[in-house]
Amino acid sequence: METLKILNASQIRALDAFTIQKEGISSIDLMERACATFVNWFGQKYFLNTKLCVNIFCGLGNNGGDGLAIARLLKQQGFCVKVFVVQYTDKTSADFDINLKRLQSFAKVNFIKTVNDFTLFSEIQQNNIIIDALLGAGINRCVEGILKELINTLNETTAIKIAVDIASGLFMDNANDKEDVIFKPDFTVTFQLPKLALMLPQNYEFVGEWEVLDIGLQEQMINELPSYYFYTAQIFPKHRKKFSHKGTYGHSLILGGSKGMMGAAILSAKACLRSGVGKLTCYVPDIAYTIMQVSVPEAMTLTTSDDLDFISTHFTEKDFEHYQAIAIGPGISTHPDVYKMLESVIIAATNKPMVIDADALNLLGTEEGRSLLKQLPPNTILTPHPKEFQKLLGLTWKDDFDKLSLLQQFAKKHQIFVVLKGYQTAVATPEGDVYFNSTGNAGMATAGSGDVLTGIIVALLAQGYSAKEAAILGVFKHGEAGDLAANSRGQMAMIASDIIDDLRW
């Protein structure tokens, strides 16, 4: 598994200082390296667009120094560049001063002191680019004064907007107030490692699309610095041995379906079979026997002994002895008798890897159901979307940072894995670590997508993957399949079955 650590502002400052000391270079040399990497990225993206003009807005600290160095390097490559320095204080950083002198030796720098000076950039066109190098990472108070006025003005332009490292005004490690003024980029180009603020839904309009550029900070210290947060860049399935057979890859049980909701169970079953499981049994209401047999002929089907529209069977440990992993929830309904069935499953499956999703989560999210959380087997995987997670908690959160904290506490308290679904899905571990996913797209916001994920994860559990591996790998491959589906059909046209069809292992 390839992951990137997510560090806080003080850790990144320490990492910069360690790199400078370890390599025997100056801070201005490290800044030049970062800016050259940015300019290389920029050139690859925009080198064919000869009509654009790049407008770079610089503050007076090191982020402003970045902007000045980027301006110099872009000018040397022949780009049309206009530079604006905002004089919101008398203080400047040493590296800002050095880069200002370097740039002024061959290019004009415009200084903005008041709102009246905004006329200096009044001709920014739609095909122009604005680069935000005003404040950068590490700020801990809201933007005020001339900076506030400037950011509001820039946000109203139709130009392409790019933030250097992080958008000006956006807090890196904690939540902004709703009233805070923050730059709204189309792209954020961040250095070396992702920032926690980039992971959270509430910040999307202040992040846009984002990319990490490696600027060669010391891997030794990155490995030593502690963090609870990680970004999954890549993860691969285990190699399948030549002389293996279906028994090698485990037997999954999916408990799912009810009248009118059999599609959820079918999607989960198909995804499970597409994810390498050796054998699959689906336990469904008797009324659904034929539809399951016809829809998923590769799966074995067991049914209830009654003619109810849902599963109300009371399970015992003996019922599960032939299975390596269990999934429960897709389409089971929330009838009171189904709750009793769920309770029997949780008690009986004490030593079985288990995935709980959909209606099973809704049942656990009731006042009565939350008492069952204490009985969940260790390392059980829950896969809620935010509304379902809110029900499980029995409370709401102030903001996405608070939600993240509650997610970590919940996973640690119950010693389970929680897959909080959404863009950049967060997988919380019993240790309190969180792995953010790098695959997936908005086209996956469609009915049945979560049922597909449940099938993928239970297939991996049955094959012997640990709960941590199954959750992180399952989420990654689910999103990857969604990206392939979006490439062929477009996000609006995607349905959950497309995700199954595009699973690649």
C-alpha positions as a printed Julia matrix, in Angstrom:
505×3 Matrix{Float64}:
   0.0     0.0     0.0
   1.32    3.42   -1.0
   0.16    6.18    1.33
   1.03    9.81    1.9
   1.09   11.09    5.45
  -0.98   14.12    6.27
   0.97   16.38    8.64
  -0.04   19.51   10.52
   1.41   22.98    9.99
   4.03   22.78   12.76
   5.21   19.37   11.52
   5.64   20.71    7.98
   7.68   23.65    9.29
   9.87   21.18   11.17
  10.19   19.03    8.04
  11.31   22.04    6.0
  13.88   22.95    8.67
  15.17   19.37    8.87
  15.58   19.19    5.09
  17.49   22.47    5.05
  19.8    21.28    7.83
  20.24   17.76    6.47
  21.07   18.86    2.92
  23.14   21.87    3.93
  21.08   24.29    1.87
  19.39   27.6     2.65
  15.66   28.19    2.95
  15.74   30.25   -0.27
  17.22   27.24   -2.07
  14.36   25.02   -0.85
  11.87   27.69   -1.94
  13.46   27.79   -5.39
  13.16   24.01   -5.64
   9.47   24.11   -4.76
   8.77   26.93   -7.2
  10.65   25.22  -10.03
   8.5    22.13   -9.43
   5.36   24.27   -9.56
   6.47   25.96  -12.8
   7.24   22.6   -14.38
   3.69   21.45  -13.49
   2.24   24.7   -14.81
   4.19   24.5   -18.07
   3.0    20.98  -18.76
  -0.6    22.04  -18.18
  -0.66   25.34  -20.03
   2.32   25.51  -22.41
   0.12   25.35  -25.54
  -2.04   28.27  -24.43
  -0.13   31.22  -25.85
  -2.94   33.74  -25.3
  -3.16   33.49  -21.52
  -1.75   36.05  -19.13
  -0.69   34.91  -15.68
  -1.59   37.28  -12.84
   0.26   36.42   -9.63
  -0.89   37.95   -6.35
   1.74   37.84   -3.62
   1.64   38.43    0.1
   4.63   39.5     2.17
   5.6    36.19    3.76
   7.08   32.99    2.36
   3.97   32.2     0.3
   4.46   35.6    -1.33
   8.1    34.66   -1.84
   6.89   31.56   -3.66
   4.74   33.73   -5.9
   7.65   36.03   -6.77
   9.93   33.11   -7.61
   7.19   31.5    -9.72
   6.75   34.8   -11.57
  10.46   35.03  -12.34
  10.68   31.42  -13.56
   7.54   31.75  -15.71
   8.85   34.95  -17.29
  12.12   33.19  -18.09
  10.07   30.57  -19.95
   8.33   33.24  -22.04
   4.95   33.43  -20.3
   3.08   36.71  -20.05
   3.24   37.46  -16.31
   1.91   40.32  -14.2
   2.89   40.52  -10.53
   0.96   42.24   -7.73
   2.31   42.55   -4.2
  -0.24   43.41   -1.51
   1.22   45.65    1.19
  -1.04   44.75    4.11
   1.74   45.16    6.73
   5.23   46.59    7.11
   6.74   43.19    7.88
   8.2    40.9     5.23
  10.02   37.56    5.37
  13.7    37.31    4.47
  13.0    34.96    1.55
  10.31   37.3     0.24
  12.84   40.15    0.2
  15.41   38.07   -1.69
  12.92   36.98   -4.34
  11.55   40.51   -4.72
  15.05   41.82   -5.54
  15.64   38.95   -7.98
  12.39   39.66   -9.83
  12.69   43.47   -9.85
  16.05   43.22  -11.6
  14.25   42.45  -14.87
  10.46   42.74  -14.36
   7.92   45.23  -13.11
   6.18   44.57   -9.79
   2.87   46.31   -9.03
   2.19   47.24   -5.4
  -1.33   47.28   -3.98
  -1.83   49.41   -0.89
  -5.53   50.35   -1.04
  -8.7    49.31   -2.85
  -8.05   52.13   -5.31
  -5.04   50.18   -6.58
  -7.32   47.37   -7.77
  -7.45   49.26  -11.09
  -3.99   47.79  -11.74
  -5.55   44.41  -12.48
  -8.97   45.43  -13.79
  -8.31   43.89  -17.23
  -8.1    40.22  -16.15
  -9.89   38.25  -18.85
 -11.75   34.95  -18.78
  -8.86   33.06  -20.4
  -6.32   34.56  -17.97
  -4.95   32.81  -14.89
  -4.82   34.07  -11.32
  -2.22   32.51   -9.02
  -2.87   32.98   -5.31
   0.36   33.34   -3.32
  -0.99   35.67   -0.66
  -0.91   33.76    2.63
  -0.4    30.01    2.26
  -0.36   27.41    5.04
  -0.14   28.01    8.75
  -2.48   30.98    9.22
  -4.78   30.77   12.24
  -6.94   33.88   12.01
  -9.43   35.15    9.48
  -8.46   37.45    6.62
  -9.18   41.14    7.15
  -8.63   44.56    5.61
  -7.17   44.95    2.12
  -6.58   41.18    1.8
 -10.25   40.49    2.48
 -11.31   43.04   -0.14
  -8.83   41.65   -2.66
  -9.85   38.0    -2.22
 -13.53   38.92   -2.58
 -12.71   40.75   -5.8
 -10.61   37.91   -7.23
 -13.29   35.37   -6.39
 -15.74   37.28   -8.59
 -13.55   37.05  -11.7
 -14.08   34.33  -14.31
 -10.36   33.66  -14.73
  -8.83   30.26  -13.95
  -7.65   30.36  -10.34
  -4.74   28.39   -8.85
  -3.7    28.35   -5.18
  -0.06   27.8    -4.25
   0.13   25.17   -1.46
  -3.27   26.1     0.05
  -5.89   28.76   -0.65
  -5.36   32.04    1.17
  -7.61   32.29    4.2
  -8.18   28.54    4.52
  -7.11   27.07    7.86
  -5.01   23.96    7.47
  -5.75   22.06   10.67
  -9.05   23.4    12.01
 -12.36   24.77   10.79
 -12.96   28.25    9.47
 -16.0    30.25   10.52
 -18.73   30.43    7.9
 -18.21   34.17    7.55
 -14.47   33.88    6.77
 -13.32   35.14    3.38
 -11.28   32.5     1.55
  -9.85   32.34   -1.97
 -11.82   29.96   -4.22
  -9.41   28.21   -6.59
 -10.13   25.87   -9.48
  -6.88   24.07   -8.61
  -4.75   23.78   -5.49
  -1.15   22.76   -6.04
   0.25   21.67   -2.69
   3.82   20.73   -1.82
   5.15   17.3    -0.79
   2.16   16.04    1.24
  -1.62   16.59    1.27
  -3.16   18.91    3.85
  -6.01   17.78    6.1
  -8.15   20.72    4.97
  -8.08   19.33    1.41
  -9.84   16.14    2.53
 -13.03   17.61    3.92
 -16.3    18.24    2.03
 -16.98   21.61    3.67
 -13.79   23.01    2.09
 -14.39   21.89   -1.48
 -15.09   25.35   -2.91
 -11.83   26.55   -1.33
  -9.8    23.66   -2.78
 -11.15   22.67   -6.21
  -9.15   19.94   -7.9
  -5.85   19.39   -6.15
  -2.47   17.81   -6.77
   0.59   17.08   -4.64
   4.03   17.97   -6.02
   7.08   16.19   -4.58
   9.72   18.81   -3.73
  12.22   16.39   -2.19
  11.67   16.93    1.53
  13.47   14.37    3.67
  11.74   10.97    3.65
  13.57   10.02    6.84
  11.75   12.63    8.87
   8.43   12.1     7.09
   8.59    8.46    8.21
   9.4     9.46   11.79
   6.77   12.16   12.25
   3.59   10.8    13.88
   0.19   11.22   12.24
  -3.3     9.8    12.5
  -4.09   10.74    8.9
  -3.07    9.12    5.62
  -3.97    9.44    1.95
  -4.13    6.17    0.01
  -2.35    6.81   -3.29
  -2.26    3.17   -4.45
  -2.97   -0.32   -3.14
  -2.75   -3.66   -4.9
  -4.48   -7.03   -4.35
  -2.47  -10.09   -3.4
  -1.12  -12.33   -6.16
  -3.3   -15.38   -6.88
  -1.38  -18.65   -6.95
  -1.45  -20.86  -10.04
  -2.62  -24.03   -8.34
  -5.35  -22.44   -6.24
  -9.02  -23.48   -6.4
 -12.35  -22.03   -5.27
 -11.79  -23.24   -1.73
  -8.61  -21.15   -1.6
 -10.55  -17.92   -1.85
 -13.15  -18.39    0.83
 -16.91  -18.58    1.15
 -18.93  -15.4     1.73
 -22.45  -15.12    3.09
 -24.62  -12.13    2.18
 -27.82  -11.62    4.17
 -29.92   -9.24    2.12
 -33.1    -8.32    0.36
 -36.79   -7.86    1.1
 -39.87   -7.26   -1.03
 -39.17   -4.39   -3.41
 -35.49   -4.21   -2.35
 -33.94   -7.28   -3.96
 -31.85   -5.13   -6.26
 -29.59   -4.18   -3.35
 -28.85   -7.82   -2.54
 -28.27   -8.68   -6.2
 -25.82   -5.79   -6.7
 -23.93   -6.79   -3.57
 -23.79  -10.43   -4.7
 -22.53   -9.59   -8.19
 -19.86   -7.27   -6.79
 -18.75   -9.99   -4.37
 -18.35  -12.49   -7.2
 -16.45   -9.92   -9.31
 -14.03   -9.41   -6.41
 -12.44  -12.84   -6.32
 -14.41  -14.78   -3.72
 -14.31  -18.57   -4.17
 -17.94  -19.21   -3.24
 -20.93  -17.09   -2.36
 -24.17  -17.93   -0.59
 -27.03  -15.43   -0.47
 -29.62  -15.71    2.28
 -32.85  -14.05    1.12
 -36.59  -14.12    1.87
 -38.36  -17.13    0.35
 -40.34  -14.86   -1.97
 -37.03  -13.8    -3.57
 -35.61  -17.27   -4.24
 -36.31  -17.28   -7.98
 -35.12  -13.73   -8.66
 -31.82  -14.37   -6.89
 -31.24  -17.7    -8.67
 -31.98  -16.14  -12.06
 -30.1   -12.88  -11.48
 -26.96  -14.35   -9.9
 -26.61  -17.98  -11.08
 -23.03  -18.18   -9.78
 -24.26  -17.78   -6.19
 -25.9   -20.41   -4.01
 -29.2   -19.31   -2.48
 -30.73  -20.09    0.91
 -34.15  -18.83    1.9
 -36.3   -18.32    4.95
 -38.78  -21.01    6.03
 -41.69  -18.55    6.14
 -43.48  -16.49    3.52
 -42.68  -13.08    5.0
 -41.4   -10.24    2.83
 -38.15  -10.01    4.8
 -35.62  -12.14    6.67
 -36.73  -12.83   10.25
 -34.63  -15.95   10.9
 -32.97  -16.34   14.3
 -29.37  -17.36   13.57
 -26.99  -19.34   15.74
 -23.25  -19.8    15.62
 -23.71  -23.15   13.89
 -25.45  -21.45   10.95
 -22.24  -19.59   10.14
 -19.62  -22.3    10.59
 -19.07  -22.84    6.84
 -18.47  -19.18    5.98
 -15.28  -17.14    6.15
 -17.04  -13.74    6.09
 -20.54  -12.29    6.45
 -22.24   -9.19    5.05
 -25.62   -8.0     6.28
 -27.8    -5.06    5.36
 -28.42   -4.5     1.64
 -32.18   -4.15    1.24
 -33.17   -6.1     4.4
 -35.76   -3.46    5.53
 -36.12   -2.04    9.04
 -39.04   -4.15   10.29
 -38.87   -4.92   14.06
 -38.5    -8.64   13.29
 -35.49   -7.82   11.1
 -33.92   -6.06   14.08
 -34.2    -9.31   16.07
 -32.59  -11.16   13.17
 -29.73   -8.63   13.1
 -29.24   -9.03   16.84
 -28.97  -12.81   16.46
 -26.38  -12.4    13.67
 -24.19  -10.06   15.75
 -24.29  -12.42   18.73
 -23.73  -15.58   16.66
 -20.94  -14.23   14.43
 -18.48  -13.67   17.26
 -15.45  -15.01   15.36
 -16.41  -14.11   11.8
 -15.25  -11.07    9.82
 -18.36   -9.04    9.12
 -19.54   -6.06    7.06
 -22.64   -4.15    8.19
 -24.32   -1.76    5.76
 -27.55   -0.08    4.64
 -30.7    -1.09    6.55
 -28.64   -2.91    9.16
 -26.96    0.42    9.94
 -30.34    2.12   10.13
 -31.42   -0.47   12.68
 -28.22    0.03   14.69
 -28.88    3.77   14.55
 -32.1     3.5    16.55
 -32.13    4.09   20.31
 -32.51    0.35   20.87
 -30.0    -0.52   18.16
 -27.19    1.61   19.59
 -27.06   -0.75   22.56
 -26.02   -3.49   20.11
 -22.88   -1.58   19.16
 -21.22   -2.86   22.33
 -21.69   -6.43   21.12
 -20.11   -5.99   17.7
 -17.2    -8.41   17.2
 -13.83   -6.6    17.17
 -12.75   -5.46   13.69
 -16.29   -5.49   12.3
 -16.58   -3.11    9.33
 -19.41   -0.57    9.23
 -19.97    1.33    5.96
 -22.23    4.32    6.7
 -22.78    7.44    4.65
 -22.83   10.66    6.76
 -26.56   10.5     7.59
 -26.27    6.89    8.74
 -23.2     7.74   10.79
 -25.1    10.57   12.43
 -27.78    8.07   13.48
 -25.16    5.69   14.85
 -23.73    8.48   16.98
 -27.11    9.76   18.08
 -25.86   13.32   17.67
 -24.66   15.74   15.02
 -21.36   17.58   14.49
 -20.38   21.25   14.27
 -18.22   20.91   11.16
 -16.18   18.36    9.22
 -13.23   18.55   11.62
 -15.59   17.72   14.47
 -17.09   14.9    12.37
 -13.6    13.5    11.8
 -12.85   13.57   15.51
 -16.14   11.8    16.3
 -15.35    9.2    13.63
 -12.0     8.42   15.24
 -13.49    8.24   18.74
 -16.31    5.95   17.56
 -13.95    3.5    15.83
 -11.65    3.4    18.87
 -14.47    3.04   21.39
 -16.04    0.05   19.64
 -12.76   -1.37   18.24
 -14.18   -1.53   14.74
 -13.48   -0.13   11.27
 -15.78    2.59    9.98
 -15.91    3.38    6.28
 -17.46    6.86    6.12
 -18.56    7.03    2.52
 -18.35   10.03    0.22
 -15.79   11.69   -2.03
 -12.36   10.83   -0.54
 -14.04    8.21    1.67
 -12.49    8.05    5.15
 -11.65    4.65    6.65
 -11.21    4.87   10.43
  -9.37    2.09   12.28
  -9.67    0.83   15.87
  -6.39    2.63   16.59
  -7.91    5.96   15.56
  -6.04    6.27   12.27
  -7.9     7.57    9.21
  -7.14    6.63    5.59
  -8.6     8.96    2.96
  -9.26    7.44   -0.44
  -7.88    8.85   -3.7
 -10.27    7.26   -6.21
 -13.91    7.84   -7.13
 -16.09   10.59   -8.53
 -19.51   12.24   -8.19
 -21.06    9.8   -10.68
 -20.95    7.21   -7.9
 -23.59    9.15   -5.99
 -26.24    6.78   -7.29
 -28.55    4.17   -5.78
 -26.83    0.82   -5.2
 -23.26    2.1    -5.17
 -22.93    1.34   -1.45
 -24.32   -2.18   -1.94
 -21.57   -2.78   -4.49
 -18.94   -1.68   -1.96
 -20.35   -4.11    0.64
 -20.02   -6.99   -1.82
 -16.43   -6.06   -2.63
 -15.37   -5.86    1.01
 -17.0    -9.14    2.1
 -15.29  -10.9    -0.84
 -11.9    -9.63    0.32
 -12.57  -10.66    3.93
 -13.45  -14.2     2.8
 -10.15  -14.4     0.89
  -8.19  -13.78    4.06
  -7.52  -10.07    3.86
  -7.47   -8.39    7.26
 -10.34   -6.02    8.05
  -8.0    -3.06    7.52
  -6.78   -4.36    4.17
 -10.29   -5.27    3.01
 -11.74   -1.88    3.92
  -8.98    0.24    2.37
  -8.47   -1.95   -0.71
 -12.22   -2.36   -1.2
 -12.85    1.38   -1.09
  -9.93    2.05   -3.45
 -10.98   -0.51   -6.09
 -14.63    0.55   -5.79
 -13.63    4.12   -6.58
 -11.25    3.02   -9.32
 -14.06    1.07  -11.02
 -16.27    4.15  -10.69
 -13.6     6.24  -12.43
 -13.4     3.74  -15.3
 -17.18    3.77  -15.61
 -17.23    7.57  -15.65
 -14.59    7.62  -18.39
 -16.71    5.43  -20.65
 -20.23    6.66  -19.81
 -19.84   10.05  -18.17
 -20.72   10.71  -14.53
 -24.38   11.54  -15.12
 -25.06    8.29  -16.98
 -23.48    5.97  -14.4
 -25.48    3.38  -12.49
 -24.25    0.99   -9.81
 -24.07   -1.96  -12.22
 -21.49   -0.03  -14.27
 -19.18   -0.02  -11.25
 -19.39   -3.82  -11.05
 -18.74   -4.16  -14.79
 -15.62   -2.03  -14.52
 -14.03   -3.77  -11.54
 -10.41   -4.7   -12.44
  -8.12   -6.65  -10.16
